[in-house]
Amino acid sequence: MIRSLHIIRLLCALVFCVVAQLVVAAEVTVFAAASTKTALDDVAEAWQAETGNRAVIAYAGSSALARQIEQGAPADVFISANVAWMDALDASDLIATGTRRDLLGNHLVLVAHGHADPVEIVPGMDLAAMLGDGWLAMALVEAVPAGIYGKAALDSLGLWPLVEGRVAQTDNVRTALALVATGEAPLGVVYATDAVAEPHVSVIGTFPEGSHPPIVYPVAAVTERDTPLTVAFLDFLRSDAARTIFEREGFAVLPD
């Protein structure tokens, strides 16, 4: 009898451990704009510390991520760096009803390799002369939000025709930042939050807010992926803990 009780206790302990492991192993898959990486990695770490659940995050340009979701990639959550790519998924019924929110705001800046003196970004500035024989690093100007915002800003200031042939386009904004950080490009157009994350560049100017559309990061659950775990993660993105992290990295947390 005693031996039987001992076996039962061992089995109960084993079941408890298996259940505990399953709870800890609960994961939400997030497709997120590359510019959110530094902040979102910390948010995911805080969420895991609080709940025991993990956020597995794939970072890339919003355009690439949206296309992957269109092709059936198993994302639970999508965080885009502009509303257009979220709208595209919404129009295809790929966004779970009632889960979409505008989460973050950002600023667009001109960065230089190493230390450089600040400049005023105004119509008529000689940006081409500032480049010398080098290139202006930007994300893809027809597809990636940072590149779209950047081209719009340069166009509105009358600068795009002067530098159009001198732009090194990359798949996402973090790669554009890396070109400047390594000195492969003397200047780049990136988000302010990217510049904060990279010690080898300096911000030499901020583009006027009116020179480009507002920079908004919407977030939503993918259709049929709005499980309690996914909704819990979406809620955590709006928590005080997440706000502190986002604001520390230079994002504006938008009102719900």
NUVOTI-440462 format. One line per 8 residues: number of its first residue (from 1); their letters; for each residue z, x negated, y of C-alpha. Coordinates in steps of 0.001 Angstrom, whole numbers. Each point is the difference from the previous one (the first is absolute). Example, Ala and Ser with C-alpha at 12.3 -4.5 7.8 and 13.67 -1.06 7.14 Angstrom:
2
1) as) 7800:-12300:-4500 | -660:-1370:3440 $
This chain:
256
1) mirslhii) 0:0:0 | 950:-2801:2407 | -3201:-1835:-861 | -2032:3173:667 | 1636:437:3404 | -762:-3617:804 | -3671:487:-900 | -179:3168:2105 $
9) rllcalvf) 1491:-1848:2979 | -2520:-2806:-400 | -2847:2502:-133 | 1297:1781:3105 | 267:-3302:1837 | -3548:-881:-1039 | -1324:3356:1221 | 1847:-431:3292 $
17) cvvaqlvv) -1544:-3447:523 | -3497:1295:-749 | 428:2903:2431 | 1406:-2319:2643 | -2969:-2319:-390 | -2421:2898:360 | 1717:1105:3204 | -63:-3515:1433 $
25) aaevtvfa) -3616:-433:-1028 | -1186:3111:1898 | -2876:-1119:2225 | -2099:1394:2797 | -3394:-1593:608 | -833:-486:3670 | -3380:-899:1501 | 758:-1360:3474 $
33) aastktal) -1894:-1527:2907 | 272:-3795:-55 | 1646:-63:3425 | 3091:1761:-1381 | 773:-2688:-2590 | 2890:-1878:1587 | 1866:3151:995 | -844:2082:-3051 $
41) ddvaeawq) 1064:-2713:-2443 | 3446:117:1612 | 39:3806:7 | -840:28:-3719 | 2793:-2492:-664 | 2468:2171:1908 | -1134:3106:-1902 | 481:-1745:-3333 $
49) aetgnrav) 3449:-1212:1024 | 1002:3549:966 | -1602:1972:-2842 | -847:-2420:-2807 | -3638:1130:209 | -2932:-2329:692 | -2956:272:2320 | -2995:-1902:-1362 $
57) iayagssa) -2187:-661:3034 | -3675:-943:190 | -1064:-1313:3399 | -3564:-105:1336 | -2135:1373:2788 | 424:3768:362 | -3702:549:-680 | 130:-1843:-3331 $
65) larqieqg) 3140:1847:-1083 | -1399:3408:950 | -3158:-681:-1978 | 2066:-1046:-3021 | 1938:3271:195 | -3296:1893:225 | -1043:-1752:-3200 | 3169:1080:-1796 $
73) apadvfis) 2350:-2960:479 | 3544:1033:-1040 | 1691:-70:3406 | 2982:2260:711 | 212:-712:3739 | -2589:-1079:2571 | 925:-1645:3306 | -3044:-417:2238 $
81) anvawmda) -283:-1986:3220 | -2025:2774:1604 | -378:3747:-289 | -3721:-118:-859 | 444:-1305:-3549 | 2837:2443:-650 | -2228:2780:1366 | -2755:-1081:-2404 $
89) ldasdlia) 2315:377:-2994 | 1380:3248:1370 | -3533:1399:320 | -564:-840:-3675 | 3220:1817:-1014 | 1600:-3277:-1063 | 3134:366:2146 | 2906:2135:-1230 $
97) tgtrrdll) 552:2985:2276 | 3020:-255:2283 | 683:-3701:-591 | -2035:-1573:2809 | 1888:-1433:2965 | -778:-2401:2847 | 2424:-2826:-749 | -587:-3040:2224 $
105) gnhlvlva) -1644:-1230:3185 | -1155:-3501:928 | -1611:-2114:2728 | -3130:-2127:45 | 274:-3618:1135 | -2064:-3123:475 | 1451:-2973:-1883 | -723:-3708:145 $
113) hghadpve) 594:-2844:-2436 | 3252:-1825:750 | 1395:179:3523 | -2237:1241:2800 | 508:1282:3522 | -90:3765:564 | -3013:1702:1526 | -574:3428:1515 $
121) ivpgmdla) -2389:2063:-2080 | -2210:1670:2589 | -3665:942:444 | -2083:-3053:819 | 2310:-2587:-1549 | -1945:-2914:-1458 | 980:459:-3627 | -3113:-1794:-1213 $
129) amlgdgwl) 977:-3134:1936 | 3501:182:-1485 | -1529:-149:-3476 | -1858:-3231:741 | -1981:-780:-3140 | 2324:2109:-2142 | 139:3531:-1316 | 1969:3128:819 $
137) amalveav) 1786:1161:-3171 | 83:3750:-540 | 207:2451:-2867 | -3240:1782:-894 | -971:1785:3201 | -1753:2944:-1668 | 2502:699:-2778 | 3485:-1517:345 $
145) pagiygka) 2238:1691:2612 | 1063:-3224:1769 | -3649:-952:366 | -961:3484:1161 | 2763:1:2624 | -916:-3547:1022 | -3677:731:456 | 818:3142:1989 $
153) aldslglw) 2295:-2007:2291 | -2510:-2797:542 | -2772:2535:580 | 1987:1971:2558 | 748:-3213:1908 | -3656:-1037:-41 | 751:-3038:-2175 | -1588:983:-3312 $
161) plvegrva) -3606:-899:931 | 1212:-3473:1017 | 1733:-797:-3304 | -1737:2224:-2557 | -1855:-2947:-1510 | 3152:-2117:-104 | 2193:2266:-2124 | 1260:-1094:-3441 $
169) qtdnvrta) 656:3277:-1839 | 2480:240:-2879 | 947:2610:-2595 | 3379:666:1613 | 1986:-916:3074 | 2356:-2415:-1782 | -2983:-2104:-1047 | -1209:-60:3605 $
177) lalvatge) 3478:-1146:1008 | -121:-2742:-2634 | -3233:-1378:1495 | 1786:-492:3303 | 3205:-1297:-1591 | -1906:-2726:-1837 | -2106:-902:3028 | -3271:1125:-1554 $
185) aplgvvya) -400:2346:2961 | 1508:-741:3430 | 576:3675:849 | 443:3295:-1787 | 546:3691:654 | 2873:1348:-2107 | 2948:2337:188 | 3125:-1075:1836 $
193) tdavaeph) 1958:337:-3240 | -2303:-2482:-1728 | 658:-2582:2687 | 3761:417:-486 | -436:-841:-3677 | -1939:-3233:571 | 1734:-3005:1660 | -3216:-2007:401 $
201) vsvigtfp) -1571:2285:2573 | 976:1050:3496 | -675:3283:1751 | -1918:-757:3167 | -740:3550:1084 | 454:3687:-818 | -2947:2353:234 | 523:2898:2434 $
209) egshppiv) 1030:3173:-1835 | -2873:1951:1526 | -2610:-2471:-1241 | 113:1344:-3573 | 1102:3128:-1880 | 3736:271:-687 | 1006:-2083:-3028 | 1588:2413:-2464 $
217) ypvaavte) 1015:-569:-3627 | 57:3272:-1963 | 1649:203:-3407 | -411:2572:-2770 | 310:585:-3714 | -3217:72:-1985 | -973:3354:-1529 | 2006:835:-3151 $
225) rdtpltva) 2170:-3073:608 | 2609:1746:2160 | 2745:-319:-2624 | 3699:24:945 | -51:-3817:-169 | -2980:-223:2357 | 1533:2496:2420 | 3254:-1974:-76 $
233) fldflrsd) -1898:-3146:981 | -1798:1837:2820 | 3380:1223:1245 | 1403:-3527:-126 | -2839:-1234:2225 | 1492:2197:2725 | 3609:-1048:-638 | 2135:-1974:2447 $
241) aartifer) -157:-3020:-2330 | -3793:25:-2 | -157:601:3759 | 2104:-3083:622 | -2368:-2129:-2071 | -3179:1397:1533 | 1278:-437:3546 | 1200:-3531:-750 $
249) egfavlpd) -3568:-877:-999 | -1412:1459:3211 | -1155:3442:-1143 | 700:3165:1933 | 1416:2703:-2275 | -1694:3253:989 | 1935:3282:299 | -295:2347:-2952 $
